[in-house]
Amino acid sequence: MKYLITLTLLLFSSGIFAADHYDIYKIYNSKGKEVSFDKMMRGTKDKSHIFMGEYHDNAVSHWIQVEMMQALYKRHKKKLVMGAEMFEADNQYILDEYLNGQISAKNYQAEMRLWPNYNTDYKPLIEFAKSKELKFVATNIPRRYANMVYKKGLASLNELTELAKSYIVPLTQFEFDSTVTCYKEIYDMKHGGEGMATAQAIKDATMAHFIYKNTNSNSVFLHFQGAYHSDNYQGIIHYLKQKIELKNIMSISTVTQTDIDSLEDENKGKADFIICVRDNMTNTH
């Protein structure tokens, strides 16, 4: 061990390991100016809703999520509310039972339809919420209902029971706008079309619905989702800003680049802050 430490120090001092080789990510503002993590966190001040857009298998995304969560808790304590795309609304009662200590971790994990990378990437968020007695909201539409929209159309949801509909944005409040860029891109895909685009939109609208439903005048809501669900202030934000002023919302995105020393033009403006990660970074799964 002493040999390894000595060797590493020698390599650093000799310049064989250049410092910038170890820059695996950098943070930029929307205009492409590099900023620190602390600067990004100062940007959350006076924001009631913060969207952390991840790449689902990106280790840096998940590490920064934990850092943000801890920093926001330090500032807001019990006012902090969290939620995530990775948990479906019909499982909220199971999630609550676990957070309240009513059921075991074994039963919770067996019944929650957790993502394959839960233990490495999302468990730290849930365990932190549990330890601090924070509210965590399962915001996403149950996958089976999004699949109905994709295969049978939006009208198929009218056949569901009232209980089933309670896990979806009220259909009377849902409008699909195929001109919104993120939906138009899906609509125009060879294997996309109206069904897939509408299914994506109702996911976003449902997440916005449950975020708003769990918002109060004192809360600060931190939401975790794939970057596509919030990039360019579209997706979830497209629906949420119909009820909450955009000035109260902060968006963070994740991108990958071969060269992270400057933010590529196509990635500028995607969010208030952009986490730029080396594209050869090891994935979590």
C-alpha positions as CSV (number, residue, x, y, z in Angstrom):
1,M,0.0,0.0,0.0
2,K,2.8,2.4,0.9
3,Y,4.4,1.6,-2.5
4,L,1.2,2.4,-4.4
5,I,0.8,5.7,-2.6
6,T,4.4,6.6,-3.2
7,L,4.2,5.6,-6.9
8,T,1.0,7.7,-7.4
9,L,2.6,10.8,-5.8
10,L,5.7,10.4,-8.1
11,L,3.5,10.1,-11.2
12,F,1.6,13.2,-10.3
13,S,4.7,15.2,-9.5
14,S,6.3,14.1,-12.7
15,G,3.3,15.2,-14.8
16,I,2.7,11.7,-16.2
17,F,-0.8,12.0,-14.7
18,A,-2.0,15.4,-15.8
19,A,-4.6,16.9,-13.6
20,D,-7.1,17.5,-16.4
21,H,-7.0,13.8,-17.1
22,Y,-9.0,13.3,-14.0
23,D,-11.7,15.8,-14.8
24,I,-14.5,13.4,-15.6
25,Y,-17.2,16.1,-15.6
26,K,-17.7,19.9,-15.6
27,I,-20.7,22.0,-15.0
28,Y,-21.8,24.8,-17.3
29,N,-24.6,27.4,-17.2
30,S,-27.1,27.6,-20.1
31,K,-24.7,29.9,-22.1
32,G,-21.8,27.5,-21.8
33,K,-19.8,29.2,-19.0
34,E,-18.1,26.8,-16.6
35,V,-19.4,27.1,-13.1
36,S,-18.8,25.3,-9.8
37,F,-21.2,22.9,-8.0
38,D,-21.6,25.6,-5.3
39,K,-22.5,28.2,-8.0
40,M,-25.1,25.8,-9.4
41,M,-26.5,25.2,-5.9
42,R,-26.8,29.0,-5.3
43,G,-28.9,29.0,-8.4
44,T,-31.5,26.9,-6.6
45,K,-32.2,29.8,-4.2
46,D,-35.8,31.0,-4.4
47,K,-36.7,28.1,-6.7
48,S,-39.7,26.0,-5.6
49,H,-39.1,23.2,-8.1
50,I,-35.7,21.8,-9.2
51,F,-35.5,19.2,-11.9
52,M,-32.4,17.0,-12.0
53,G,-32.2,15.4,-15.5
54,E,-30.1,12.3,-15.5
55,Y,-28.7,9.7,-17.9
56,H,-30.1,6.6,-16.2
57,D,-26.8,4.7,-16.3
58,N,-24.5,7.6,-15.7
59,A,-22.6,7.4,-12.4
60,V,-21.8,11.2,-12.3
61,S,-25.5,12.0,-12.6
62,H,-26.4,9.8,-9.7
63,W,-23.5,11.0,-7.5
64,I,-24.5,14.7,-8.1
65,Q,-28.1,13.8,-7.3
66,V,-27.0,12.7,-3.8
67,E,-24.9,15.8,-3.4
68,M,-27.8,18.0,-4.4
69,M,-30.2,16.3,-2.1
70,Q,-27.9,16.6,0.9
71,A,-27.2,20.3,0.1
72,L,-30.9,21.1,-0.3
73,Y,-31.8,19.3,2.9
74,K,-29.2,21.2,4.8
75,R,-30.8,24.4,3.6
76,H,-34.5,23.5,3.7
77,K,-34.8,20.6,6.2
78,K,-38.4,19.2,6.3
79,K,-39.5,21.6,3.6
80,L,-37.7,19.4,1.0
81,V,-40.0,17.1,-0.9
82,M,-38.6,14.6,-3.5
83,G,-40.0,12.6,-6.3
84,A,-38.9,10.6,-9.3
85,E,-39.8,9.2,-12.6
86,M,-38.5,5.8,-11.5
87,F,-41.5,5.2,-9.2
88,E,-45.0,4.7,-10.4
89,A,-48.0,6.3,-8.7
90,D,-49.9,3.2,-7.9
91,N,-47.0,2.1,-5.7
92,Q,-47.1,5.2,-3.6
93,Y,-48.7,3.4,-0.6
94,I,-45.9,0.8,-0.6
95,L,-43.3,3.5,-0.8
96,D,-45.0,5.3,2.1
97,E,-45.2,2.2,4.2
98,Y,-41.5,1.6,3.8
99,L,-40.5,5.3,4.5
100,N,-42.7,5.1,7.6
101,G,-41.0,2.0,8.8
102,Q,-44.2,-0.1,8.6
103,I,-42.8,-2.8,6.2
104,S,-39.4,-4.4,5.8
105,A,-36.9,-3.6,3.1
106,K,-37.3,-7.1,1.7
107,N,-41.1,-6.7,1.2
108,Y,-40.7,-3.2,-0.1
109,Q,-38.2,-4.3,-2.8
110,A,-40.2,-7.4,-3.7
111,E,-43.4,-5.4,-4.4
112,M,-42.3,-2.0,-5.8
113,R,-41.5,-2.9,-9.4
114,L,-38.1,-1.3,-8.9
115,W,-35.7,-0.5,-11.8
116,P,-32.9,-3.0,-12.3
117,N,-30.3,-0.4,-11.2
118,Y,-32.3,0.6,-8.0
119,N,-29.7,-0.6,-5.5
120,T,-26.8,1.3,-7.0
121,D,-28.6,4.4,-8.3
122,Y,-31.9,5.2,-6.5
123,K,-31.7,3.4,-3.2
124,P,-29.4,6.1,-1.7
125,L,-32.2,8.7,-2.4
126,I,-34.9,6.6,-0.8
127,E,-32.8,5.7,2.2
128,F,-31.9,9.4,2.8
129,A,-35.5,10.3,2.6
130,K,-36.3,7.6,5.1
131,S,-33.6,8.6,7.5
132,K,-34.7,12.3,7.5
133,E,-38.5,11.5,7.4
134,L,-38.9,13.3,4.1
135,K,-41.8,12.9,1.7
136,F,-40.9,11.0,-1.5
137,V,-43.4,11.0,-4.3
138,A,-43.9,8.2,-6.9
139,T,-44.8,10.6,-9.8
140,N,-44.9,8.4,-12.9
141,I,-47.9,6.9,-14.6
142,P,-48.0,3.1,-14.2
143,R,-46.2,1.7,-17.2
144,R,-49.2,-0.5,-18.2
145,Y,-51.4,2.6,-18.8
146,A,-48.7,4.4,-20.8
147,N,-48.5,1.2,-22.9
148,M,-52.3,1.3,-23.4
149,V,-52.0,4.8,-24.8
150,Y,-49.2,3.7,-27.1
151,K,-51.0,0.7,-28.5
152,K,-54.7,1.7,-28.3
153,G,-54.7,5.5,-28.1
154,L,-55.6,8.0,-25.4
155,A,-59.3,7.1,-25.5
156,S,-58.6,3.6,-24.2
157,L,-57.9,5.1,-20.7
158,N,-61.6,6.0,-20.5
159,E,-62.3,2.3,-20.0
160,L,-60.4,2.2,-16.7
161,T,-61.9,2.3,-13.3
162,E,-61.9,5.5,-11.2
163,L,-59.3,4.0,-9.0
164,A,-57.0,3.3,-12.0
165,K,-57.6,6.8,-13.3
166,S,-56.5,8.2,-10.0
167,Y,-52.9,7.2,-10.9
168,I,-53.0,9.3,-14.0
169,V,-53.3,13.0,-14.7
170,P,-57.0,13.8,-15.0
171,L,-57.9,13.2,-18.6
172,T,-59.9,16.4,-18.7
173,Q,-56.7,18.3,-17.9
174,F,-54.5,16.6,-20.4
175,E,-53.8,18.1,-23.8
176,F,-51.3,16.7,-26.3
177,D,-49.5,19.2,-28.4
178,S,-47.6,17.5,-31.2
179,T,-45.8,20.7,-32.1
180,V,-43.8,20.7,-28.8
181,T,-40.3,19.7,-30.0
182,C,-39.7,16.7,-27.7
183,Y,-43.0,15.2,-28.8
184,K,-42.6,16.1,-32.5
185,E,-39.2,14.3,-32.6
186,I,-40.9,11.1,-31.3
187,Y,-43.9,11.6,-33.6
188,D,-41.6,11.8,-36.6
189,M,-39.4,8.8,-35.7
190,K,-39.7,5.8,-38.0
191,H,-40.9,3.6,-35.1
192,G,-42.5,6.4,-33.1
193,G,-45.7,8.0,-34.4
194,E,-48.6,9.5,-32.5
195,G,-49.1,6.6,-30.1
196,M,-45.5,6.8,-28.8
197,A,-45.5,10.6,-28.7
198,T,-48.8,10.7,-26.8
199,A,-47.6,8.0,-24.3
200,Q,-44.5,10.1,-23.6
201,A,-46.6,13.2,-23.1
202,I,-49.0,11.6,-20.7
203,K,-46.0,10.4,-18.7
204,D,-44.8,14.0,-18.5
205,A,-48.3,15.3,-17.7
206,T,-48.8,12.7,-14.9
207,M,-45.5,13.5,-13.3
208,A,-46.3,17.3,-13.4
209,H,-49.7,16.5,-11.9
210,F,-48.3,14.6,-8.9
211,I,-45.5,17.1,-8.4
212,Y,-48.0,19.9,-8.3
213,K,-50.4,17.9,-6.1
214,N,-47.6,17.5,-3.6
215,T,-46.5,21.2,-3.7
216,N,-47.4,23.7,-1.0
217,S,-46.5,27.3,-0.4
218,N,-43.4,26.3,1.8
219,S,-42.1,23.2,0.0
220,V,-39.1,22.9,-2.2
221,F,-39.5,20.0,-4.7
222,L,-36.5,18.1,-6.0
223,H,-37.4,15.8,-8.9
224,F,-35.3,13.2,-10.6
225,Q,-36.0,12.2,-14.2
226,G,-34.3,11.3,-17.4
227,A,-33.0,14.4,-19.0
228,Y,-35.3,14.1,-22.0
229,H,-38.2,14.6,-19.7
230,S,-37.1,18.2,-18.8
231,D,-34.5,19.3,-21.5
232,N,-35.3,22.6,-23.1
233,Y,-37.9,23.3,-20.4
234,Q,-40.2,20.9,-22.2
235,G,-41.6,17.5,-21.1
236,I,-42.6,17.7,-17.4
237,I,-41.8,21.4,-17.3
238,H,-44.1,22.1,-20.3
239,Y,-47.0,20.9,-18.2
240,L,-46.0,22.2,-14.8
241,K,-45.4,25.8,-16.0
242,Q,-49.1,26.0,-16.9
243,K,-49.6,26.1,-13.1
244,I,-46.3,27.4,-11.7
245,E,-44.3,30.3,-13.1
246,L,-41.2,29.3,-15.0
247,K,-39.1,31.7,-12.9
248,N,-39.7,29.4,-9.9
249,I,-38.4,26.4,-11.8
250,M,-34.8,25.4,-12.2
251,S,-33.7,22.7,-14.6
252,I,-30.4,20.7,-14.7
253,S,-29.4,18.4,-17.6
254,T,-26.8,15.8,-18.2
255,V,-24.9,15.4,-21.4
256,T,-21.8,13.5,-22.5
257,Q,-19.0,14.7,-24.7
258,T,-15.6,13.4,-25.8
259,D,-14.0,16.8,-24.9
260,I,-15.5,18.4,-21.8
261,D,-13.3,21.5,-21.9
262,S,-16.1,23.5,-23.5
263,L,-19.8,22.9,-23.9
264,E,-20.9,22.0,-27.5
265,D,-23.3,24.4,-29.1
266,E,-26.0,21.7,-29.3
267,N,-26.0,21.3,-25.6
268,K,-26.2,25.0,-24.7
269,G,-29.6,26.2,-23.5
270,K,-30.9,22.7,-22.6
271,A,-31.3,23.7,-19.0
272,D,-30.2,26.3,-16.5
273,F,-27.2,24.2,-15.7
274,I,-25.6,21.3,-17.7
275,I,-23.5,18.6,-16.3
276,C,-21.1,17.6,-19.0
277,V,-19.5,14.1,-18.5
278,R,-16.8,12.4,-20.4
279,D,-18.4,9.9,-22.8
280,N,-16.0,7.1,-21.8
281,M,-17.2,7.3,-18.2
282,T,-18.0,3.9,-16.8
283,N,-21.8,3.2,-16.7
284,T,-23.6,1.9,-13.6
285,H,-25.3,-0.8,-15.6
